[in-house]
Structures are given as structure tokens and as C-alpha cells.
Amino acid sequence: MRKSVRSLPSTTQRVATILARFAAAASLAATFVACGPPPAPAKPPESAEERAEKAKIENAKKLMEKADEAYNAKDFDEARKLLGQAKDLNVESLSFQIAEQLERVDKRHAKLWANEIEASLKDGDCKGAFGEIAGPMRDLESEVFVRELRRLIGAQALACVQGRIDEATTAGKFAAARALVGAEDTKTVLGGAAQKKLVTEVDTTIFEAKKASLEEPLKAKHWADALAKIDEAQKSGDISDEGAKGLLGVVRAAITPEIAGLSARSVGQGREAPKSLEEVDRLIKLVRWEIVGPDGAPVAKDKAAPEVVAKKRQALAVWVEAQRVKMKPGKKAEKRWAHGKIAILPAAKSDAPSKRDLAPATEVWILGQTKDLALVTDVDPANASLDVQLERAVGWAPLARLAAKNTTDWIPPDDQLVGTRVWAPLRPGEANLELGTVSAVKGQDVTVKRLADDKEMVVKRGTLRIGRLLPGVKLVAFCQAKTQIVTLEEVLPDQRTVKLVCEGGLRKDEVLPGLRARPEDLPAPK
């Protein structure tokens, strides 16, 4: 019994065992902790750029907050200023919010202005109302503000303007109506498209009113009075420059038959014709037309007289000139041909320099003549009246240069003969002719340079034939081992070679210097 009692541990021993076990557990725990994951590294300090970006964002947010305070206080200019500063910081994450805030400011500001001018628009004081808001609309440079303001007041503003226009035009105050719709403030408030439409409507209304006021003087043929009305309306601002041009067109349309009729009736008259021409020219000048520009230059479209006026006036002017030079009209227009190139004198002024030529062999018809000159037209007058014939007159030509027969194959006049290609007897003792170019003329003696060798030969004028080469003409050439009569088929593109058809149908090429011609096979000279 005693032995078993002594084998039990004492209380002190039990406590020591517990403490030993606790220390072992603590040691084990410490060992476990020491073997776990390493602690996270320390966060590096912020860079200068990051700190600056944070500061910029904070500054932008503060500006936006202050702008919101200004907005609530209805200090819209200050709000825009602050938001502009925030926008200038270029904080991308806040750009959308800033834009939204600016739009909210513009819309509320537009509403404030709309309320401000509502009374003026109702009272019909469009000019005053527009004067108040046009400045902000231009100065703020905000599409949102302008668009919102037009949405709020557009219909009322347009109604106001139209009402004032109706009052002004009914009272004949056209300048006032035009001034209102044409004002820059009106354009700013209503917008370019709406203002343009209004201007067109007003100008049309005024034009019709002014056109009606011209009916009486035009009916009475008081042309100067009608023009005075137009000038006065333009000077006072009642009509635009375009409107004045339109009214001038009304007067011109009315006076056209008057001028044309007076001109046509005066052709064939005696001493009254020059007076009629003066009156015609006065009327043309009155309505600011021109027949011929300075130095004969083309007339501007807006100044050019209508064709009927120009033609009838020309006919009368030609008739007056025909009387001055004592032209004897022909009973019937006679056909003639120009011999050589002819410089013709102006039909309405035969003592003026020539401005055009008739080409050689041009067909003309003689309408009348003096001792040395003929008044000609290049259009067959047939049975046309005298005034129509004179409209077609191209000028005065020397009678001596107008032939009764076709001059196409004639030798040109002496003053135009040099340089002409001709057929001529250029080989002594040879009757056949060959081609050459005239180099000199002295009376009946003509010097011709042969194409073959440029040697000059003097021949008589009467032996010459014109050097035209036409298909079908009979020539002399060496063909099939002998000289024979051949037919010219064509002139080749080089203009130095021709294609000939020999007897039996054989074809050959020949250069011009190798050609010969019998005088009897060519057109007779003149």
C-alpha cells in the first residue's frame, strides 16, 4: 500500500510537466510561423508626375464644385469661366462631366434670356429684343446656348418679325421692312436660313408693289418717269440692287417694241430718218443699254440690247448712212462674187476703218450702190423687206472688186498676187505649164519661181492659171514609159505629192514639180 502511494507524482511535478508541454507547443508554433510566406514588400513612394496628376484632378474637381455653386447662384459667366479652367487642365477622366456641366449652364442661361425678352417680343419690339440677345449669342460662341435659345423663342421671334414686316409694307415703309429683316441681329437670332427666306419674301412683296407702281408711266410711255421711280426706290433703300435690276428689266421689256417699231418704220423715210435714229439712240441710252462696247469690245450681258433692238437699230443706222452717201437702192438684189480678199467698210459708217474682210470668191448681194461703193450682204435677201435687208448688210465694198461671175478660179488682183501658186509657161519653147509661186508683179510682167528648182522666170499675166489642184483635173505626166494625159485622183497629206490615174487605170504617185498641164485643160484666167 505504501509502495503505490509513493509512485504517484506530486502536485509540483504535475505543474512542471504542464509548463514543459506548453513551452514545447510554443516553440513548435514559433517554428511554424517562421516557415510561413514572407511579408509583403513596402509600397514605393509616389513619383512627382503622379503627385502632379493627383493635384490636377483635385484642382479640376474643386473648380467644378465652385462652378456648380456659381450655377446655383445664376452667375453663369463665372460658372463658364471656372469650367473653362477645369477643361484646360485636360483631365481626361473628368472631360465628359465638364461638358455635361457646361451644357447645363448654357441651357439654363438660355432659359433666363428667353424669359428676359419674352415681354419685348409680345409687345412687337423685335429690334429691341434682338439687340439684347444677339450680343450674347455671338460672344459666347456656344452652339448649345444658341440652339436652346432659338428653340425657346424661335416661333415667337419669327411671328414678331413677320408682324412688323406686314405693318411696314402695308404702310409703304419698305426700307424699314428691309432694314429689319436684313439686320445682322435678325440673322443672328433667327439663323441664316430663316433670315434668307424672310429677305426673299420681303423683297418679292416689295418688288411686286413697285412693279405695280410702274404700270401707269409705262402705259403712258413716260419712260423717264418710270426710271426715276426705280432710282428713287433704290436710293431710299426701298428695294435692293437686284430688285432695281428687276424693275429695270420691266421697263426694258416695255420699251423694246417701241424702239424696234420706231426703227423699222423710219427705214425708207427721208429727212425724218436721222431724227428717228437720234430718238432710238436716246431711248437705248435711257434704259442703260449698249449696242457696241468701248473700242468695239463685247458688251456685258446685263447691258447688251436685245437682238431685235440691235438689228432694227442697225437697219435704221445703215439707211441713214445710205442717204448720206446718196446710195441708189437696187430694184432687185444682184448677186456678185468677191475678186480676191476685200476689206469692207462698216455698213453704218462708210468712212470708218474696215473691221472685217470678205474672203476671195465670197458670194454677196448688192443692195444699193454709189459711184464707187456697193452696200452688200452675204445672205440672199430674197423678198425680204428693206429694213430686214439692211439688218443683214455686212458693209460697203468697192464695186471694182465685185464680179458678175464666180471668181474661184480667177487669178487674184495684182496687190494680192505675190505668194500665189500658179500654173505658168516656165520652160522656154514648151507650151505646157508647170507649177510655181509668184514672187513679183510689174504691170503685165509677172515673176514666177519654179517649184522644181526655185529658178525665177518672167511671164505675161495672161498666161497664168490658178494653181489649185482639184480631183478630176487633166494633167500631163510620164506614165507607162511615155508622156500622156492623166487624171488627178487626190492630193496626198504631205501636200507635195499627188496620186494620178494613167490610161488603162494604172495609178502612180508624182511630186508637184513633176506635173505639167495644158492651158486648155485649166480654167480660163481673168
Disulfide bonds with the S-S distance in Angstrom:
Cys126-Cys160 1.94
Cys479-Cys502 1.49
